[in-house]
């Protein structure tokens, strides 16, 4: 239940086998439906270097089976890495995965927590999803999710990903 984001960014520049050793700093817009396959090597390289946008896009690739075999567990792994850096779209999609039991056991409290964190950064989809989940949750579950959100904010530096 809920909506996840399919908007990302694509790397531009040399391919890794053309002499590049680090991910290029320049990003170009990539709207939903773009082909990640040709840029997969850059996404992986940048994701492994800790770039939240690349981690999110690699998660999306595994989520959609774009250029890699579809694998919800791997999608969750990469979304979580982006989400832990404060990347709002990573938080949104991780909330979706928890809310639907894709790659992780279904958990409304964690879904709400990730939606709440993303919504706090102005993500309107996360805000709508949070409102949908409030209808499915008890007051105690909502309170627990809000407590987890506050704890997460206290233990993670602000910066919103890179």
C-alpha positions as MATLAB code, in Angstrom:
seq = 'XXXXXXXXXXXXXXXXXXXXXXXXXXXXXXXXXXXXXXXXXXXXXXXXXXXXXXXXXXXXXXXXXXXXXXXXXXXXXXXXXXXXXXXXXXXXXXXXXXXXXXXXXXXXXXXXXXXXXXXXXXXXXXXXXXXXXXXXXXXXXXXXXXXXXXXXXXXXXXXXXX';
ca = [
       0.000    0.000    0.000;
       1.222    3.474   -0.777;
       3.257    4.923   -3.593;
       6.996    4.772   -4.145;
       9.130    7.139   -6.147;
      10.624    6.230   -9.501;
      12.466    9.475  -10.058;
      16.231    9.384   -9.936;
      19.306   10.852  -11.494;
      21.660    9.371  -14.030;
      25.410    9.686  -14.100;
      27.005   11.354  -17.075;
      30.620   11.087  -18.104;
      33.084    8.318  -18.820;
      32.199    4.691  -18.267;
      34.279    2.923  -15.583;
      36.068    0.856  -18.216;
      37.136    4.070  -19.989;
      39.591    4.961  -17.289;
      37.321    6.320  -14.581;
      38.230    5.251  -11.051;
      35.759    7.300   -9.078;
      32.162    8.108   -9.785;
      31.721   11.388  -11.709;
      30.406   14.282   -9.661;
      28.034   15.530  -12.362;
      24.472   14.232  -12.292;
      21.861   14.650  -14.987;
      18.121   14.316  -14.465;
      16.475   11.026  -15.203;
      12.687   10.813  -15.085;
      10.677    7.695  -14.280;
      11.121    5.024  -16.901;
      14.699    5.913  -17.851;
      17.022    3.020  -18.580;
      19.454    2.410  -15.753;
      21.188   -0.506  -17.490;
      23.783    1.481  -19.451;
      24.806    3.393  -16.310;
      24.677    0.451  -13.902;
      28.452    0.253  -13.487;
      28.556    3.933  -12.453;
      25.644    3.516  -10.050;
      27.343    0.544   -8.384;
      30.705    2.321   -8.144;
      29.166    5.479   -6.715;
      26.872    3.509   -4.384;
      29.828    1.597   -3.005;
      31.554    4.959   -2.423;
      28.596    6.028   -0.279;
      26.667    8.324   -2.646;
      23.055    8.327   -1.469;
      21.563    9.132   -4.902;
      23.447    6.232   -6.477;
      22.435    3.927   -3.606;
      18.821    4.916   -4.162;
      19.073    4.330   -7.920;
      20.762    0.960   -7.448;
      17.947    0.038   -5.063;
      15.468    1.079   -7.718;
      17.278   -1.066  -10.287;
      16.922   -4.137   -8.046;
      13.349   -3.183   -7.196;
      12.380   -2.979  -10.884;
      14.754   -5.621  -12.281;
      16.345   -2.964  -14.511;
      19.779   -4.158  -15.649;
      19.942   -6.654  -12.756;
      17.718   -9.518  -11.634;
      14.764   -8.240   -9.609;
      15.627   -8.736   -5.936;
      13.565   -7.079   -3.206;
      16.155   -7.911   -0.543;
      18.892   -6.108   -2.492;
      16.512   -3.218   -3.187;
      15.908   -2.865    0.559;
      19.641   -3.006    1.251;
      20.412   -0.116   -1.119;
      17.325    1.917   -0.165;
      18.323    1.557    3.498;
      21.845    2.846    2.832;
      20.409    5.919    1.086;
      17.710    6.364    3.751;
      20.237    6.179    6.591;
      22.032    9.144    5.018;
      18.809   11.143    5.143;
      17.957   10.806    1.441;
      14.188   11.457    1.337;
      13.423    9.283   -1.711;
      15.340    6.393   -0.143;
      13.295    6.839    3.030;
      10.090    6.922    0.994;
      10.858    3.729   -0.892;
      12.097    1.941    2.233;
       8.788    2.847    3.869;
       6.999    1.362    0.867;
       8.973   -1.868    1.171;
       8.107   -2.181    4.879;
       4.491   -1.260    4.252;
       4.095   -3.972    1.636;
       6.396   -6.641    3.039;
       8.693   -6.538    0.019;
      12.210   -7.690    0.892;
      11.427   -7.312    4.617;
       8.599   -8.532    6.840;
       5.609   -6.190    6.667;
       5.858   -3.683    9.511;
       3.495   -0.717    9.644;
       5.472    0.982   12.417;
       8.709    1.029   10.403;
       6.840    1.973    7.241;
       5.314    4.952    9.038;
       8.664    5.901   10.582;
      10.395    6.055    7.176;
       7.453    7.904    5.606;
       7.490   10.342    8.524;
      11.215   11.060    8.074;
      10.786   11.573    4.327;
       7.690   13.748    4.804;
       9.611   15.915    7.290;
      11.870   16.847    4.351;
       8.884   17.935    2.286;
       8.254   14.726    0.358;
       4.560   14.992   -0.527;
       4.208   11.328   -1.560;
       5.551   10.273    1.844;
       3.090   12.622    3.543;
       0.168   11.058    1.642;
       1.408    7.537    2.382;
       1.785    8.423    6.065;
      -1.833    9.609    6.150;
      -2.977    6.370    4.498;
      -1.060    4.296    7.037;
      -2.488    6.264    9.966;
      -5.885    4.833    8.994;
      -4.511    1.281    9.324;
      -2.609    1.770   12.575;
      -3.511    1.946   16.251;
      -2.667    5.018   18.307;
       0.016    2.977   20.047;
       1.628    2.014   16.727;
       1.622    5.634   15.549;
       3.156    6.769   18.839;
       5.872    4.101   18.523;
       6.636    5.139   14.936;
       6.862    8.782   15.981;
       9.179    7.844   18.859;
      11.409    5.893   16.447;
      11.427    8.880   14.089;
      12.545   11.214   16.875;
      15.279    8.774   17.926;
      16.480    8.470   14.334;
      16.680   12.252   13.956;
      18.620   12.558   17.223;
      21.203    9.975   16.148;
      21.706   11.019   12.514;
      23.335   14.241   11.368;
      21.228   16.391    9.107;
      22.274   16.766    5.516;
      19.676   14.973    3.447;
      21.995   12.631    1.540;
      24.478   13.491   -1.177;
];
